Amino acid sequence: DTQTYGKGELIKFYGGFEPRIALYFLPGSNQRISLSYNLTRQYIGQVSSSSIGFPTDFWMPASRNIPPQRAHSFSAGYSIALDQDNYEFSSELYYKRLHNQMESAGALIDMISQQYIIEDKIYIGGGYNYGMELMLRKNRGRLTGWIGYALGWAYRHTAQINDGKPYPAKQDRRHDLSIVANYRINPPLGLLRRLCLCNGKCPHHARKHVSCRRKCRLRI
């Protein structure tokens, strides 16, 4: 069915506050503790699609039938400067609660059909991310850089997928180890090298049950 609206007629209104709170404590001259909370709203969201043969994501704006995405983010961090600021160590714990997440229930090939209504092929659900990040940074000298490690979980849930049970999101990456080194040969010359080890990013198919295997990759 086709629904028409008059000129200047308001179809749907979305809005709301987006508070951000950050607290910092300085237990010592070289230490800092931070606590933060953010409420964010997103009016154009990414739709995950992992149909067989056509893995792709696309973006959809909020509409009369699709509410905007909303996220509550909490984090706690600690950092300390070492060896007269030559080194810095930092750590952070985070948790994010997600609302109105979108998953595509149709295959990309279905979009060719003129009878295809994309809003009818989108599942609305929730999710959550949590984990920790550690980093050791060298700030001075000819050799500078950092080593970072992240441990994280990302889950989504909708009533139509996996019997409503949480499943790993496409953004799920369990381990991520990054090493960046910058060696200054002369003032105008330098050598930069980056090594990244990670696993995760587990795709799923928008079906009743989810089956997936972890992947590991190396980037240099």
MDAnalysis code that builds the backbone (N, CA, C; Angstrom):
import MDAnalysis as mda
import numpy as np

u = mda.Universe.empty(660, n_residues=220, atom_resindex=np.repeat(np.arange(220), 3), trajectory=True)
u.add_TopologyAttr("name", ["N", "CA", "C"] * 220)
u.add_TopologyAttr("resid", np.arange(1, 221))
u.add_TopologyAttr("resname", ["ASP", "THR", "GLN", "THR", "TYR", "GLY", "LYS", "GLY", "GLU", "LEU", "ILE", "LYS", "PHE", "TYR", "GLY", "GLY", "PHE", "GLU", "PRO", "ARG", "ILE", "ALA", "LEU", "TYR", "PHE", "LEU", "PRO", "GLY", "SER", "ASN", "GLN", "ARG", "ILE", "SER", "LEU", "SER", "TYR", "ASN", "LEU", "THR", "ARG", "GLN", "TYR", "ILE", "GLY", "GLN", "VAL", "SER", "SER", "SER", "SER", "ILE", "GLY", "PHE", "PRO", "THR", "ASP", "PHE", "TRP", "MET", "PRO", "ALA", "SER", "ARG", "ASN", "ILE", "PRO", "PRO", "GLN", "ARG", "ALA", "HIS", "SER", "PHE", "SER", "ALA", "GLY", "TYR", "SER", "ILE", "ALA", "LEU", "ASP", "GLN", "ASP", "ASN", "TYR", "GLU", "PHE", "SER", "SER", "GLU", "LEU", "TYR", "TYR", "LYS", "ARG", "LEU", "HIS", "ASN", "GLN", "MET", "GLU", "SER", "ALA", "GLY", "ALA", "LEU", "ILE", "ASP", "MET", "ILE", "SER", "GLN", "GLN", "TYR", "ILE", "ILE", "GLU", "ASP", "LYS", "ILE", "TYR", "ILE", "GLY", "GLY", "GLY", "TYR", "ASN", "TYR", "GLY", "MET", "GLU", "LEU", "MET", "LEU", "ARG", "LYS", "ASN", "ARG", "GLY", "ARG", "LEU", "THR", "GLY", "TRP", "ILE", "GLY", "TYR", "ALA", "LEU", "GLY", "TRP", "ALA", "TYR", "ARG", "HIS", "THR", "ALA", "GLN", "ILE", "ASN", "ASP", "GLY", "LYS", "PRO", "TYR", "PRO", "ALA", "LYS", "GLN", "ASP", "ARG", "ARG", "HIS", "ASP", "LEU", "SER", "ILE", "VAL", "ALA", "ASN", "TYR", "ARG", "ILE", "ASN", "PRO", "PRO", "LEU", "GLY", "LEU", "LEU", "ARG", "ARG", "LEU", "CYS", "LEU", "CYS", "ASN", "GLY", "LYS", "CYS", "PRO", "HIS", "HIS", "ALA", "ARG", "LYS", "HIS", "VAL", "SER", "CYS", "ARG", "ARG", "LYS", "CYS", "ARG", "LEU", "ARG", "ILE"])
u.atoms.positions = np.array([
    [0.834, -1.188, 0.000],
    [0.000, 0.000, 0.000],
    [0.876, 1.247, 0.000],
    [0.385, 2.275, -0.642],
    [1.095, 3.552, -0.702],
    [0.399, 4.552, 0.202],
    [1.173, 5.200, 1.028],
    [0.625, 6.199, 1.939],
    [1.201, 7.550, 1.565],
    [0.368, 8.530, 1.416],
    [0.795, 9.869, 1.015],
    [0.608, 10.844, 2.166],
    [1.399, 11.902, 2.148],
    [1.357, 12.935, 3.184],
    [1.233, 14.299, 2.518],
    [0.587, 15.188, 3.222],
    [0.407, 16.525, 2.698],
    [1.679, 17.358, 2.781],
    [1.702, 18.455, 2.074],
    [2.854, 19.344, 2.055],
    [3.095, 19.935, 3.447],
    [4.320, 19.764, 3.949],
    [4.669, 20.281, 5.264],
    [4.144, 19.463, 6.416],
    [3.529, 18.318, 6.151],
    [2.988, 17.488, 7.224],
    [4.119, 16.745, 7.946],
    [4.072, 16.754, 9.264],
    [5.072, 16.066, 10.064],
    [4.745, 14.584, 10.107],
    [5.681, 13.755, 9.624],
    [5.459, 12.314, 9.580],
    [5.823, 11.672, 10.917],
    [6.987, 12.023, 11.417],
    [7.444, 11.464, 12.682],
    [8.514, 12.369, 13.258],
    [8.496, 12.557, 14.572],
    [9.498, 13.398, 15.226],
    [10.264, 12.569, 16.242],
    [11.595, 12.662, 16.166],
    [12.463, 12.016, 17.147],
    [13.384, 13.066, 17.753],
    [13.733, 12.877, 18.980],
    [14.649, 13.801, 19.635],
    [14.890, 13.365, 21.070],
    [15.694, 14.128, 21.759],
    [15.972, 13.817, 23.149],
    [17.309, 14.359, 23.584],
    [17.533, 14.373, 24.882],
    [18.779, 14.866, 25.440],
    [19.901, 13.836, 25.219],
    [21.109, 14.336, 25.154],
    [22.302, 13.500, 25.033],
    [23.327, 13.944, 26.075],
    [23.093, 13.595, 27.347],
    [24.013, 14.037, 28.406],
    [25.358, 13.324, 28.315],
    [26.397, 14.048, 28.699],
    [27.756, 13.506, 28.774],
    [28.377, 13.965, 30.094],
    [28.839, 12.992, 30.856],
    [29.421, 13.286, 32.159],
    [30.811, 12.665, 32.223],
    [31.787, 13.440, 32.650],
    [33.154, 12.930, 32.795],
    [33.740, 13.455, 34.102],
    [34.318, 12.561, 34.881],
    [34.954, 12.903, 36.149],
    [36.411, 12.468, 36.105],
    [37.291, 13.339, 36.612],
    [38.721, 13.044, 36.621],
    [39.261, 13.219, 38.045],
    [40.078, 12.276, 38.461],
    [40.721, 12.333, 39.769],
    [42.229, 12.222, 39.560],
    [42.966, 12.994, 40.345],
    [44.423, 13.001, 40.250],
    [45.003, 12.531, 41.589],
    [45.149, 11.218, 41.767],
    [45.694, 10.722, 43.036],
    [47.168, 11.045, 43.224],
    [47.860, 11.377, 42.138],
    [49.276, 11.752, 42.191],
    [49.604, 12.665, 41.028],
    [50.788, 13.242, 41.063],
    [51.169, 14.185, 40.009],
    [51.306, 13.509, 38.652],
    [51.514, 12.204, 38.639],
    [51.695, 11.492, 37.376],
    [50.598, 10.453, 37.129],
    [49.479, 10.552, 37.853],
    [48.415, 9.566, 37.720],
    [47.079, 10.256, 37.477],
    [46.188, 9.538, 36.789],
    [44.848, 10.070, 36.563],
    [43.847, 8.924, 36.497],
    [42.722, 9.113, 37.171],
    [41.605, 8.181, 37.125],
    [40.423, 8.901, 36.482],
    [39.756, 8.260, 35.560],
    [38.637, 8.886, 34.857],
    [37.410, 7.989, 34.889],
    [36.252, 8.619, 35.002],
    [34.956, 7.947, 34.935],
    [34.074, 8.745, 33.975],
    [33.337, 8.062, 33.126],
    [32.511, 8.783, 32.166],
    [31.230, 8.016, 31.861],
    [30.222, 8.790, 31.460],
    [28.947, 8.247, 31.003],
    [28.455, 9.100, 29.844],
    [27.994, 8.452, 28.769],
    [27.461, 9.151, 27.602],
    [26.160, 8.502, 27.167],
    [25.207, 9.336, 26.815],
    [23.995, 8.884, 26.144],
    [23.991, 9.480, 24.750],
    [24.008, 8.633, 23.744],
    [24.054, 9.114, 22.361],
    [22.863, 8.569, 21.587],
    [22.423, 9.353, 20.619],
    [21.339, 8.956, 19.723],
    [21.835, 9.098, 18.294],
    [21.494, 8.115, 17.464],
    [21.943, 8.133, 16.076],
    [20.735, 7.959, 15.178],
    [20.567, 8.908, 14.253],
    [19.363, 8.946, 13.436],
    [19.567, 8.343, 12.048],
    [20.761, 7.874, 11.766],
    [21.025, 7.075, 10.580],
    [21.930, 5.933, 11.032],
    [21.481, 4.708, 10.857],
    [22.178, 3.567, 11.436],
    [22.665, 2.590, 10.385],
    [23.670, 1.825, 10.765],
    [24.239, 0.811, 9.898],
    [23.471, -0.494, 10.061],
    [23.062, -1.067, 8.949],
    [22.325, -2.326, 8.948],
    [23.275, -3.441, 8.551],
    [23.432, -4.421, 9.411],
    [24.311, -5.552, 9.123],
    [23.572, -6.565, 8.280],
    [24.259, -7.070, 7.271],
    [23.694, -8.092, 6.403],
    [24.778, -9.091, 6.076],
    [24.523, -10.370, 6.289],
    [25.513, -11.404, 6.022],
    [24.887, -12.553, 5.236],
    [24.084, -12.226, 4.279],
    [23.466, -13.262, 3.469],
    [24.523, -14.000, 2.664],
    [24.278, -15.244, 2.395],
    [25.256, -16.075, 1.716],
    [25.565, -15.505, 0.346],
    [26.835, -15.286, 0.075],
    [27.276, -14.798, -1.218],
    [27.253, -13.290, -1.356],
    [26.560, -12.585, -0.463],
    [26.463, -11.137, -0.579],
    [26.665, -10.476, 0.771],
    [27.836, -10.608, 1.383],
    [28.056, -9.947, 2.672],
    [28.241, -8.450, 2.466],
    [27.408, -7.662, 3.070],
    [27.519, -6.214, 2.907],
    [26.745, -5.529, 4.026],
    [27.072, -4.287, 4.269],
    [26.339, -3.431, 5.194],
    [25.828, -2.228, 4.428],
    [24.746, -1.667, 4.897],
    [24.235, -0.435, 4.301],
    [23.635, 0.414, 5.404],
    [23.274, 1.645, 5.075],
    [22.820, 2.618, 6.061],
    [21.359, 2.948, 5.827],
    [20.630, 3.111, 6.933],
    [19.218, 3.437, 6.875],
    [18.916, 4.579, 7.841],
    [18.186, 5.593, 7.399],
    [17.788, 6.662, 8.324],
    [16.587, 6.236, 9.157],
    [16.406, 6.906, 10.277],
    [15.209, 6.673, 11.085],
    [13.981, 7.088, 10.277],
    [12.894, 6.371, 10.490],
    [11.676, 6.633, 9.733],
    [10.468, 6.427, 10.637],
    [9.305, 6.399, 10.029],
    [8.091, 6.192, 10.805],
    [8.089, 4.819, 11.471],
    [8.733, 3.828, 10.830],
    [8.744, 2.464, 11.350],
    [10.069, 2.047, 11.963],
    [11.112, 2.841, 11.757],
    [12.431, 2.503, 12.273],
    [12.863, 3.586, 13.261],
    [12.940, 3.276, 14.536],
    [13.335, 4.293, 15.530],
    [14.833, 4.549, 15.475],
    [15.296, 5.699, 15.950],
    [16.743, 5.974, 15.992],
    [17.451, 5.074, 16.998],
    [18.721, 4.826, 16.739],
    [19.516, 4.011, 17.641],
    [19.916, 4.833, 18.865],
    [20.071, 4.136, 19.985],
    [20.401, 4.796, 21.247],
    [21.422, 3.949, 21.989],
    [22.390, 4.601, 22.645],
    [23.445, 3.864, 23.341],
    [23.775, 4.549, 24.660],
    [23.904, 3.746, 25.711],
    [24.397, 4.195, 27.013],
    [25.814, 3.651, 27.174],
    [26.778, 4.536, 27.342],
    [28.186, 4.130, 27.420],
    [28.760, 4.478, 28.782],
    [29.427, 3.518, 29.391],
    [30.103, 3.706, 30.674],
    [31.570, 3.305, 30.508],
    [32.465, 4.051, 31.140],
    [33.886, 3.705, 31.064],
    [34.598, 4.168, 32.326],
    [35.659, 3.449, 32.661],
    [36.526, 3.794, 33.789],
    [37.959, 3.569, 33.348],
    [38.814, 4.570, 33.544],
    [40.181, 4.475, 33.065],
    [41.200, 4.879, 34.109],
    [42.424, 4.418, 33.888],
    [43.543, 4.763, 34.762],
    [44.781, 4.931, 33.900],
    [45.551, 5.979, 34.145],
    [46.792, 6.206, 33.409],
    [47.864, 6.724, 34.365],
    [49.113, 6.399, 34.033],
    [50.238, 6.816, 34.856],
    [51.438, 7.090, 33.955],
    [52.137, 8.166, 34.224],
    [53.371, 8.508, 33.509],
    [54.562, 7.899, 34.254],
    [55.476, 7.302, 33.491],
    [56.606, 6.589, 34.072],
    [57.927, 7.151, 33.554],
    [58.962, 7.021, 34.368],
    [60.311, 7.408, 33.960],
    [60.343, 8.842, 33.415],
    [59.848, 9.789, 34.211],
    [59.842, 11.207, 33.851],
    [59.128, 11.439, 32.512],
    [57.998, 10.846, 32.360],
    [57.142, 10.991, 31.178],
    [57.712, 10.343, 29.919],
    [58.772, 9.581, 30.026],
    [59.268, 8.866, 28.857],
    [58.294, 7.758, 28.441],
    [57.608, 7.187, 29.412],
    [56.650, 6.131, 29.135],
    [55.311, 6.500, 29.767],
    [54.263, 5.945, 29.210],
    [52.916, 6.149, 29.751],
    [52.143, 4.847, 29.628],
    [51.526, 4.451, 30.728],
    [50.674, 3.269, 30.737],
    [49.237, 3.701, 30.998],
    [48.309, 3.150, 30.235],
    [46.895, 3.489, 30.420],
    [46.045, 2.232, 30.278],
    [44.929, 2.229, 30.982],
    [43.992, 1.106, 30.920],
    [42.574, 1.656, 31.005],
    [41.637, 0.925, 30.435],
    [40.245, 1.369, 30.436],
    [39.313, 0.176, 30.393],
    [38.260, 0.243, 31.186],
    [37.154, -0.709, 31.135],
    [35.940, 0.004, 30.564],
    [35.176, -0.677, 29.717],
    [34.019, -0.021, 29.111],
    [32.845, -0.987, 29.013],
    [31.656, -0.400, 28.995],
    [30.420, -1.156, 28.798],
    [29.459, -0.253, 28.034],
    [28.848, -0.793, 27.005],
    [27.912, -0.006, 26.191],
    [26.639, -0.821, 25.982],
    [25.514, -0.211, 26.333],
    [24.208, -0.839, 26.133],
    [23.555, -0.208, 24.903],
    [23.127, -1.039, 23.958],
    [22.632, -0.569, 22.670],
    [21.151, -0.879, 22.522],
    [20.428, 0.072, 21.951],
    [19.000, -0.085, 21.709],
    [18.691, 0.208, 20.237],
    [17.676, -0.477, 19.724],
    [17.194, -0.265, 18.350],
    [18.282, -0.550, 17.307],
    [18.993, -1.639, 17.510],
    [19.967, -2.079, 16.516],
    [19.240, -2.770, 15.366],
    [19.798, -2.650, 14.154],
    [19.130, -3.163, 12.959],
    [19.902, -4.321, 12.348],
    [19.161, -5.347, 11.944],
    [19.710, -6.484, 11.222],
    [18.851, -6.721, 9.984],
    [19.497, -6.985, 8.853],
    [18.773, -7.233, 7.617],
    [18.344, -8.692, 7.542],
    [17.090, -8.915, 7.195],
    [16.575, -10.276, 7.083],
    [16.537, -10.751, 5.641],
    [16.818, -9.881, 4.684],
    [16.746, -10.253, 3.280],
    [18.112, -10.328, 2.644],
    [18.190, -10.982, 1.508],
    [19.424, -11.067, 0.740],
    [19.549, -9.851, -0.161],
    [20.775, -9.525, -0.510],
    [21.014, -8.371, -1.361],
    [20.320, -8.514, -2.703],
    [20.216, -9.734, -3.206],
    [19.588, -9.961, -4.504],
    [18.101, -9.617, -4.465],
    [17.484, -9.692, -3.262],
    [16.057, -9.380, -3.137],
    [15.763, -7.920, -3.432],
    [16.770, -7.049, -3.248],
    [16.548, -5.622, -3.438],
    [16.296, -5.264, -4.902],
    [16.607, -6.191, -5.807],
    [16.367, -5.925, -7.225],
    [14.879, -5.929, -7.535],
    [14.128, -6.673, -6.740],
    [12.699, -6.776, -6.967],
    [12.010, -5.444, -6.727],
    [11.101, -5.091, -7.613],
    [10.365, -3.836, -7.472],
    [9.343, -3.904, -6.343],
    [9.011, -5.112, -5.902],
    [8.055, -5.276, -4.821],
    [8.729, -5.296, -3.453],
    [10.037, -5.105, -3.428],
    [10.806, -5.209, -2.177],
    [10.605, -3.957, -1.332],
    [10.153, -4.135, -0.101],
    [10.006, -3.034, 0.859],
    [11.052, -3.255, 1.939],
    [12.067, -2.437, 1.956],
    [13.234, -2.696, 2.798],
    [12.899, -2.661, 4.282],
    [11.950, -1.826, 4.696],
    [11.609, -1.744, 6.110],
    [10.970, -3.046, 6.614],
    [10.365, -3.800, 5.707],
    [9.772, -5.078, 6.108],
    [10.830, -6.155, 6.301],
    [12.058, -5.905, 5.860],
    [13.135, -6.884, 5.934],
    [14.189, -6.507, 6.969],
    [13.834, -5.651, 7.900],
    [14.788, -5.224, 8.930],
    [14.256, -5.626, 10.298],
    [15.102, -6.315, 11.055],
    [14.773, -6.678, 12.428],
    [15.340, -5.620, 13.362],
    [14.554, -5.248, 14.358],
    [14.987, -4.277, 15.361],
    [15.234, -5.013, 16.670],
    [16.401, -4.794, 17.260],
    [16.736, -5.452, 18.513],
    [17.681, -4.613, 19.347],
    [18.388, -5.258, 20.240],
    [19.318, -4.564, 21.126],
    [20.682, -5.225, 21.102],
    [21.504, -4.824, 22.041],
    [22.838, -5.406, 22.115],
    [23.660, -4.765, 23.210],
    [24.868, -5.263, 23.357],
    [25.781, -4.698, 24.351],
    [27.214, -5.045, 23.960],
    [28.116, -4.138, 24.286],
    [29.555, -4.322, 24.102],
    [30.234, -4.098, 25.447],
    [31.289, -4.857, 25.716],
    [32.071, -4.614, 26.925],
    [33.469, -5.177, 26.735],
    [34.403, -4.659, 27.526],
    [35.774, -5.139, 27.419],
    [36.745, -4.216, 28.117],
    [38.020, -4.374, 27.771],
    [39.064, -3.556, 28.360],
    [40.129, -3.263, 27.316],
    [40.873, -2.184, 27.536],
    [41.969, -1.784, 26.656],
    [43.184, -1.421, 27.502],
    [44.340, -1.915, 27.081],
    [45.608, -1.628, 27.755],
    [46.584, -1.051, 26.737],
    [47.386, -0.075, 27.157],
    [48.357, 0.525, 26.248],
    [49.596, 0.977, 27.012],
    [50.744, 0.685, 26.435],
    [52.027, 1.176, 26.935],
    [52.658, 1.982, 25.810],
    [52.928, 3.260, 26.080],
    [53.432, 4.171, 25.048],
    [54.812, 4.710, 25.435],
    [55.701, 4.772, 24.450],
    [57.020, 5.401, 24.616],
    [56.988, 6.736, 23.898],
    [57.228, 7.827, 24.622],
    [57.027, 9.162, 24.082],
    [58.296, 9.843, 23.594],
    [59.452, 9.445, 24.069],
    [60.674, 10.186, 23.761],
    [61.766, 9.246, 23.251],
    [62.757, 9.876, 22.598],
    [63.868, 9.108, 22.059],
    [63.712, 8.889, 20.569],
    [64.737, 8.317, 19.965],
    [64.675, 8.024, 18.540],
    [63.610, 6.978, 18.226],
    [63.454, 6.030, 19.127],
    [62.445, 4.988, 18.948],
    [61.234, 5.317, 19.814],
    [60.129, 5.577, 19.192],
    [58.876, 5.851, 19.892],
    [57.802, 4.898, 19.349],
    [56.688, 4.863, 20.024],
    [55.600, 4.010, 19.573],
    [54.781, 3.511, 20.736],
    [53.986, 2.505, 20.497],
    [53.141, 1.989, 21.549],
    [52.773, 0.535, 21.288],
    [52.402, -0.137, 22.366],
    [51.870, -1.493, 22.323],
    [50.488, -1.459, 22.962],
    [49.497, -1.905, 22.240],
    [48.134, -1.879, 22.746],
    [47.465, -3.240, 22.648],
    [46.686, -3.566, 23.652],
    [45.944, -4.826, 23.652],
    [44.506, -4.535, 24.082],
    [43.572, -5.100, 23.333],
    [42.156, -4.925, 23.645],
    [41.488, -6.286, 23.717],
    [40.665, -6.450, 24.727],
    [39.858, -7.654, 24.909],
    [38.403, -7.209, 24.951],
    [37.608, -7.687, 24.010],
    [36.245, -7.172, 23.939],
    [35.234, -8.206, 23.483],
    [33.974, -7.941, 23.822],
    [32.840, -8.747, 23.406],
    [31.783, -7.822, 22.836],
    [31.117, -8.260, 21.786],
    [30.022, -7.492, 21.178],
    [28.906, -8.468, 20.824],
    [27.741, -8.245, 21.377],
    [26.609, -9.140, 21.156],
    [25.382, -8.341, 20.728],
    [24.533, -8.998, 19.934],
    [23.255, -8.430, 19.520],
    [22.164, -9.463, 19.794],
    [20.937, -8.996, 19.874],
    [19.820, -9.917, 20.054],
    [18.561, -9.327, 19.435],
    [17.852, -10.144, 18.708],
    [16.536, -9.811, 18.169],
    [15.636, -11.021, 18.371],
    [14.351, -10.807, 18.381],
    [13.418, -11.904, 18.628],
    [13.431, -12.921, 17.493],
    [13.807, -12.497, 16.264],
    [13.710, -13.376, 15.103],
    [14.979, -14.178, 14.835],
    [16.091, -13.866, 15.503],
    [17.375, -14.525, 15.234],
    [17.826, -15.293, 16.466],
    [18.262, -16.526, 16.241],
    [18.838, -17.343, 17.314],
    [17.876, -17.530, 18.488],
    [16.588, -17.626, 18.177],
    [15.558, -17.817, 19.210],
    [15.584, -16.719, 20.271],
    [15.974, -15.521, 19.867],
    [16.000, -14.399, 20.792],
    [17.205, -14.349, 21.703],
    [18.108, -15.327, 21.589],
    [19.301, -15.359, 22.429],
    [20.398, -14.477, 21.841],
    [21.247, -13.897, 22.674],
    [22.338, -13.054, 22.152],
    [23.292, -13.870, 21.275],
    [23.786, -13.234, 20.229],
    [24.742, -13.850, 19.320],
    [25.866, -12.845, 19.042],
    [27.051, -13.309, 18.641],
    [28.163, -12.387, 18.380],
    [27.837, -11.432, 17.244],
    [28.082, -10.157, 17.455],
    [27.840, -9.163, 16.420],
    [28.932, -9.222, 15.365],
    [28.664, -8.629, 14.236],
    [29.651, -8.605, 13.171],
    [30.898, -7.846, 13.602],
    [30.749, -6.892, 14.513],
    [31.878, -6.108, 15.006],
    [32.627, -6.808, 16.130],
    [32.217, -8.007, 16.496],
    [32.859, -8.703, 17.614],
    [34.315, -9.037, 17.280],
    [35.213, -8.607, 18.134],
    [36.641, -8.901, 17.974],
    [37.197, -9.200, 19.359],
    [37.456, -10.478, 19.598],
    [37.815, -10.877, 20.952],
    [39.164, -10.326, 21.397],
    [40.203, -10.545, 20.606],
    [41.545, -10.094, 20.961],
    [42.086, -9.183, 19.859],
    [42.763, -8.138, 20.263],
    [43.379, -7.222, 19.302],
    [44.691, -6.719, 19.897],
    [45.785, -7.137, 19.294],
    [47.114, -6.714, 19.732],
    [47.743, -5.872, 18.642],
    [48.126, -4.646, 18.959],
    [48.722, -3.729, 17.990],
    [50.070, -3.241, 18.512],
    [51.052, -3.239, 17.636],
    [52.383, -2.731, 17.957],
    [52.777, -1.726, 16.884],
    [53.086, -0.514, 17.296],
    [53.499, 0.539, 16.377],
    [54.857, 1.058, 16.826],
    [55.813, 1.077, 15.903],
    [57.168, 1.559, 16.194],
    [57.558, 2.614, 15.169],
    [58.098, 3.715, 15.654],
    [58.546, 4.808, 14.796],
    [59.992, 5.126, 15.157],
    [60.901, 4.824, 14.218],
    [62.325, 5.070, 14.466],
    [62.779, 6.268, 13.642],
    [63.289, 7.297, 14.329],
    [63.726, 8.518, 13.658],
    [65.192, 8.378, 13.275],
    [65.465, 8.293, 11.984],
    [66.837, 8.172, 11.484],
    [67.532, 9.520, 11.537],
    [66.960, 10.505, 10.895],
    [67.405, 11.897, 10.914],
    [66.152, 12.752, 11.050],
    [66.287, 14.022, 11.392],
    [65.095, 14.866, 11.562],
    [64.091, 14.787, 10.412],
    [64.524, 14.742, 9.128],
    [63.506, 14.649, 8.078],
    [63.112, 13.219, 7.719],
    [63.807, 12.221, 8.258],
    [63.570, 10.848, 7.863],
    [63.148, 10.013, 9.064],
    [62.266, 9.078, 8.807],
    [61.819, 8.184, 9.865],
    [61.317, 6.875, 9.273],
    [61.231, 5.871, 10.097],
    [60.762, 4.560, 9.681],
    [59.613, 4.159, 10.595],
    [58.475, 3.871, 9.984],
    [57.277, 3.514, 10.739],
    [56.888, 2.075, 10.411],
    [56.591, 1.310, 11.450],
    [56.190, -0.080, 11.271],
    [55.017, -0.389, 12.181],
    [54.058, -1.130, 11.645],
    [52.879, -1.475, 12.441],
    [52.580, -2.955, 12.285],
    [52.301, -3.593, 13.402],
    [51.924, -5.007, 13.435],
    [50.607, -5.129, 14.186],
    [49.666, -5.832, 13.590],
    [48.350, -5.992, 14.219],
    [47.959, -7.462, 14.188],
    [47.666, -8.024, 15.344],
    [47.168, -9.387, 15.479],
    [45.776, -9.324, 16.092],
    [44.805, -9.951, 15.449],
    [43.452, -9.875, 15.989],
    [42.671, -11.098, 15.550],
    [41.610, -11.377, 16.269],
    [40.678, -12.414, 15.859],
    [39.284, -11.961, 16.218],
    [38.306, -12.541, 15.530],
    [36.927, -12.153, 15.759],
    [36.245, -11.829, 14.452],
    [35.435, -10.792, 14.467],
    [34.622, -10.382, 13.318],
    [33.885, -11.581, 12.762],
    [32.980, -12.081, 13.554],
    [32.281, -13.333, 13.244],
    [30.971, -13.029, 12.528],
    [30.879, -13.271, 11.224],
    [29.618, -13.001, 10.530],
    [28.555, -14.033, 10.886],
    [27.318, -13.647, 10.719],
    [26.229, -14.578, 10.975],
    [25.217, -14.437, 9.852],
    [24.372, -15.392, 9.736],
    [23.319, -15.347, 8.732],
    [22.005, -15.039, 9.436],
    [21.231, -14.168, 8.853],
    [19.973, -13.741, 9.471],
    [18.934, -14.855, 9.321],
    [19.143, -15.882, 10.112],
    [18.230, -17.015, 10.102],
    [17.850, -17.324, 11.554],
    [17.142, -18.403, 11.740],
    [16.666, -18.725, 13.081],
    [17.827, -19.074, 13.999],
    [18.843, -19.768, 13.475],
    [19.971, -20.172, 14.286],
    [21.237, -19.561, 13.713],
    [22.239, -19.429, 14.544],
    [23.494, -18.812, 14.156],
    [24.610, -19.826, 14.276],
    [25.441, -19.912, 13.272],
    [26.602, -20.782, 13.325],
    [27.784, -20.008, 12.776],
    [28.902, -19.988, 13.480],
    [30.037, -19.210, 13.022],
    [31.319, -19.783, 13.585],
    [32.426, -19.421, 12.946],
    [33.745, -19.832, 13.396],
    [34.622, -18.598, 13.495],
    [35.495, -18.604, 14.454],
    [36.397, -17.491, 14.649],
    [37.441, -17.444, 13.542],
    [37.916, -16.244, 13.281],
    [38.975, -16.043, 12.303],
    [40.120, -15.296, 12.944],
    [41.300, -15.532, 12.469],
    [42.469, -14.840, 12.974],
    [43.234, -14.289, 11.790],
    [43.700, -13.082, 11.886],
    [44.442, -12.506, 10.780],
    [45.597, -11.673, 11.295],
    [46.548, -11.479, 10.417],
    [47.784, -10.765, 10.746],
    [47.954, -9.650, 9.731],
    [48.137, -8.436, 10.232],
    [48.403, -7.304, 9.347],
    [49.752, -6.706, 9.687],
    [50.555, -6.451, 8.674],
    [51.870, -5.824, 8.859],
    [51.945, -4.598, 7.960],
])
